[in-house]
């Protein structure tokens, strides 16, 4: 990342769920960054985290937002502007368009959709 000119990384999203990728996410996170762990590890797997690094960087480590107990935190993070998801959204679609999106692999491959029932 440094070779590509990327400086402080504010948010790191780990989606693989392997100990090595979780450890890498913590390593590349910048000062006061949030590391979101979406990937699910196996129950018996462990990661090596250096508490000093977490404290020194003032990191926020948070678990999957798929969990219904943490969805509110995800929405708060997005609403606060700290996490900009606009580049991830392919389209804001109506509820009527949902069937076509789910059944068409080409549409699904375009990215994430937000379904707005009022649209």
C-alpha contacts under 8 A as a table, 3 or more apart, distances in Angstrom:
res1	aa1	res2	aa2	distance
1	X	4	X	5.14
1	X	5	X	6.47
1	X	6	X	5.20
1	X	7	X	7.58
2	X	5	X	5.04
2	X	6	X	5.20
2	X	7	X	6.41
3	X	6	X	7.43
6	X	9	X	7.47
7	X	30	X	7.92
8	X	29	X	7.28
8	X	30	X	4.66
8	X	31	X	6.82
9	X	12	X	6.99
9	X	28	X	7.01
9	X	29	X	5.34
9	X	30	X	4.74
9	X	31	X	7.81
9	X	33	X	6.72
10	X	29	X	6.62
10	X	30	X	5.87
10	X	31	X	7.41
10	X	32	X	7.06
10	X	33	X	4.38
10	X	34	X	6.36
11	X	29	X	6.91
11	X	33	X	5.46
11	X	34	X	4.87
11	X	35	X	5.92
11	X	36	X	7.53
11	X	83	X	7.03
12	X	25	X	6.02
12	X	26	X	7.91
12	X	28	X	7.82
12	X	29	X	6.20
12	X	33	X	7.55
12	X	34	X	6.36
12	X	35	X	4.82
12	X	36	X	6.18
13	X	25	X	7.37
13	X	35	X	6.04
13	X	36	X	4.85
13	X	37	X	6.16
13	X	38	X	7.03
14	X	17	X	7.00
14	X	21	X	6.81
14	X	22	X	6.22
14	X	25	X	6.36
14	X	35	X	7.40
14	X	36	X	6.08
14	X	37	X	4.87
14	X	38	X	5.76
14	X	39	X	6.19
15	X	37	X	6.41
15	X	38	X	4.79
15	X	39	X	4.21
15	X	40	X	7.94
16	X	21	X	6.78
16	X	38	X	7.50
16	X	39	X	4.72
16	X	40	X	7.34
17	X	21	X	6.95
17	X	22	X	6.87
17	X	37	X	7.42
17	X	38	X	7.02
17	X	39	X	3.53
17	X	40	X	4.51
17	X	41	X	4.74
18	X	21	X	5.40
18	X	22	X	6.35
18	X	39	X	7.29
18	X	40	X	7.60
18	X	41	X	5.77
19	X	22	X	5.19
19	X	23	X	6.17
19	X	41	X	7.14
19	X	45	X	7.11
19	X	46	X	6.54
19	X	47	X	5.22
20	X	23	X	5.12
20	X	24	X	6.14
20	X	47	X	7.51
21	X	24	X	4.90
21	X	25	X	6.07
22	X	25	X	5.06
22	X	26	X	6.46
22	X	37	X	7.11
22	X	47	X	7.45
23	X	26	X	5.25
23	X	27	X	6.30
23	X	47	X	6.70
23	X	48	X	6.85
23	X	49	X	6.94
24	X	27	X	4.94
24	X	28	X	6.21
25	X	28	X	5.44
25	X	29	X	6.14
25	X	35	X	6.70
26	X	29	X	5.31
26	X	35	X	6.57
26	X	54	X	7.84
29	X	33	X	5.75
29	X	34	X	7.36
29	X	35	X	6.92
29	X	59	X	7.72
30	X	33	X	5.33
30	X	57	X	6.68
30	X	59	X	7.98
31	X	56	X	7.98
31	X	57	X	4.50
31	X	58	X	6.21
31	X	59	X	6.84
32	X	57	X	5.78
32	X	58	X	4.78
32	X	59	X	5.03
32	X	60	X	7.11
33	X	57	X	7.59
33	X	58	X	7.27
33	X	59	X	5.20
33	X	60	X	6.31
34	X	59	X	5.83
34	X	60	X	4.61
34	X	61	X	6.02
34	X	62	X	7.40
35	X	59	X	7.19
35	X	60	X	6.11
35	X	61	X	4.95
35	X	62	X	6.26
36	X	61	X	6.23
36	X	62	X	5.06
36	X	63	X	5.86
36	X	64	X	6.71
37	X	40	X	7.87
37	X	61	X	7.69
37	X	62	X	6.26
37	X	63	X	4.94
37	X	64	X	5.37
38	X	63	X	6.41
38	X	64	X	4.21
38	X	65	X	6.79
38	X	66	X	7.48
39	X	64	X	7.14
41	X	45	X	6.45
42	X	45	X	5.46
49	X	53	X	7.93
49	X	54	X	7.85
50	X	53	X	5.40
50	X	54	X	6.64
51	X	54	X	5.04
51	X	55	X	6.13
52	X	55	X	5.13
52	X	56	X	5.78
53	X	56	X	5.03
53	X	57	X	5.98
54	X	57	X	5.42
54	X	58	X	5.80
54	X	59	X	5.29
55	X	58	X	4.79
55	X	59	X	6.65
56	X	59	X	7.96
63	X	70	X	7.74
64	X	67	X	6.01
64	X	70	X	7.24
65	X	68	X	7.06
65	X	69	X	7.93
65	X	70	X	5.17
65	X	71	X	5.01
65	X	73	X	7.73
65	X	74	X	6.10
66	X	70	X	7.30
66	X	71	X	6.61
67	X	70	X	5.56
67	X	71	X	6.48
68	X	71	X	5.25
68	X	72	X	7.84
69	X	72	X	7.04
70	X	73	X	5.25
70	X	74	X	6.55
71	X	74	X	5.04
71	X	75	X	6.33
72	X	75	X	5.17
72	X	76	X	6.21
73	X	76	X	5.03
73	X	77	X	6.17
74	X	77	X	5.11
74	X	78	X	6.27
75	X	78	X	5.09
75	X	79	X	5.90
76	X	79	X	5.00
76	X	80	X	5.94
77	X	80	X	5.26
77	X	81	X	6.70
77	X	82	X	5.87
77	X	83	X	5.96
78	X	81	X	5.38
78	X	82	X	6.24
78	X	83	X	4.96
78	X	84	X	6.34
78	X	85	X	7.22
79	X	82	X	7.75
80	X	83	X	7.51
81	X	84	X	5.96
84	X	87	X	7.40
85	X	88	X	5.29
85	X	89	X	6.76
86	X	89	X	5.38
87	X	90	X	7.72
88	X	111	X	6.58
88	X	112	X	6.03
89	X	92	X	7.45
89	X	111	X	6.26
89	X	112	X	4.72
89	X	113	X	5.54
89	X	114	X	6.97
90	X	110	X	6.07
90	X	111	X	5.18
90	X	112	X	5.43
90	X	113	X	5.66
91	X	112	X	7.29
91	X	113	X	5.21
91	X	114	X	6.51
92	X	113	X	5.79
92	X	114	X	4.69
92	X	115	X	5.91
92	X	116	X	6.61
93	X	97	X	6.16
93	X	98	X	7.28
93	X	113	X	6.67
93	X	114	X	6.06
93	X	115	X	4.97
93	X	116	X	6.01
93	X	119	X	7.15
94	X	97	X	5.34
94	X	98	X	6.88
94	X	115	X	5.58
94	X	116	X	5.20
94	X	117	X	5.65
94	X	118	X	7.08
94	X	119	X	4.95
95	X	98	X	5.28
95	X	115	X	5.92
95	X	116	X	6.33
95	X	117	X	5.01
95	X	118	X	7.92
95	X	119	X	7.47
96	X	99	X	6.93
97	X	100	X	5.54
97	X	101	X	6.33
98	X	101	X	5.10
98	X	102	X	6.14
98	X	115	X	7.24
99	X	102	X	5.26
99	X	103	X	6.15
100	X	103	X	5.23
100	X	104	X	5.93
101	X	104	X	5.48
101	X	105	X	7.73
101	X	107	X	5.52
101	X	108	X	5.98
102	X	105	X	7.46
102	X	107	X	7.84
102	X	108	X	6.63
104	X	107	X	5.41
104	X	108	X	6.38
105	X	108	X	5.01
105	X	109	X	6.01
106	X	109	X	5.12
106	X	110	X	6.70
107	X	110	X	5.39
107	X	111	X	7.79
108	X	111	X	6.06
108	X	112	X	7.47
116	X	119	X	5.49
